[in-house]
Amino acid sequence: MFDALKQKAAAVADRRIDGLFDDAGRAGDFSLSALGMLFDYSKTQIDADIRAELLKLAETAGVEARRDAMFAGARINETEGRAVLHTALRNLDAAPVVVDGQDVMPEVLHTLSRMEKLSEELRASDVTDVVNIGIGGSDLGPKMAVLALAPYHDGPKCHFVSNVDGADIADTLAKCDPARTVFIVASKTFTTIETMTNAASAKAWLADKGVSDAGKFIALSSNVQKAGDFGIPAERVFGFEDWVGGRYSMWGPIGLSLMIAVGPANFRAFLSGGQAMDRHFQNAPLAENLPVLLALVGIWHNQGMGHGTRAVLPYDNRLSRLPAYLQQLEMESNGKGVSMDGADLPYNSGPVVWGEPGTNGQHAFYQLIHQGTRVVPCEFMVAAQGHEPALKHHHQLLVANCLAQSEALMRGRDLDEARGKVAGLFEGAELERQARHRVFPGNRPSTTLVYPKLDAETLGKIIALYEHRVFVEGVILNINSYDQWGVELGKELATALGPVVAGEAPTTGKDGSTAQLVDFVLGHQG
Ligand code: F6P
């Protein structure tokens, strides 16, 4: 399926990307301005011919038909028999979205207004701390967004407890006053062992402190029944339907902690940014469609050039948690080895996604990005403006660093230039040896997304952009981006190992390694 792409990749493998800028129009031709943002993919090997091939792949894969089916509520998550409609959660103009003959919008908007009412109540109360207990999609999104929108945070402090490691909840509770803390139990299924264990420990902590748990818990879940069983009254339960996937759920009740932090108006601005990206994705032609182009760059690097990893590098400290959020979004969605029809995938699945904010990463792993033997396509992002007018010079340095990195990756430094750097310090063979260590191969691809300022609306656009990018890549790879069967086996084995590590069941039947590890743990209980 990707043969033509691979041939084109082989043909340009040694071509210099910087040479492509001999065409004075390249920067403009290989970038897209939309929704107030600029996406520049000109520092890649993509040329007009390669772009045409990529667009052909998107057309052949039926991206547009699949996209329309998703927005129309078709059950495109075929292995779970579910529609995929997180977009309905940000459908602020309430145009009908019909699932099984019923418009879901009245219920979506009713839940949104209940969330707004509760948020306002909490923001006006003496509650000082809100603890969101959830994991994966019930944690990463709101945690990332609360940090991203810190300049707008005027509600109670928000904490996020996810890990079953007791250290997580213990360290968090140590900062909270039991009388003024509210817990949000966020779990789509309301069965996730980490979340249920942490929620029970939060209840026990309140009891231990002599504080009643009445009014202290809120539940966000598709499993309203189970939330009730935990003892949370119906008026404090915010439900959502199974057509909202966990890692796509921060737009609805799972975003409650964000709404409490920044207020309902900012939360609506976040939704409206997401909705604007939806409209763009639905209406822009493929060649001028931001999520489509971002996806095609991904397909080019992974399936064409064979780079199985990509780094996401926000030059925006408040997007520190974005790489972690995108790891779930991208890898839980497109890390699949089987195509829609159940056959083995005959090509690589989605890439390994990782990253850290700039400039921190520059002083850690950029060495490998510049001079390592593997090419890592980089996705930079940066705001034109910061939120600290008094520290404008910081922002200028930040932007300069971001742009310098993509320039350095592309240009590199050849041996002659490197010799010039050490001339006068060394001579003869030693000069040659020293110079070689200072050579940068360059020709390393990157894209840059620039946005005006990281406000709520812009954040909504960026997150929806990446959601749709994942979807388009998934369609081209012919995989189901909306299930996650790959997380199940580990959960089952952990459940079975529970009594073994508690010393209540033997290691019989376990492999030698696992048995040895259990024995070591049991032998060091102190
Ligand atoms: O284990 C993976 C997963 O199912 C994710 O897909 C999900 O976001 C996370 O666990 C948490 O699930 P829940 O919201 O049901 O607790």
Residues whose N, C-alpha, C, O or C-beta is under 5 A from the ligand:
A	BS01	F6P	I135 G136 G137 S138 A186 S187 K188 T189 F190 T192 G246 R247 Q484 V487
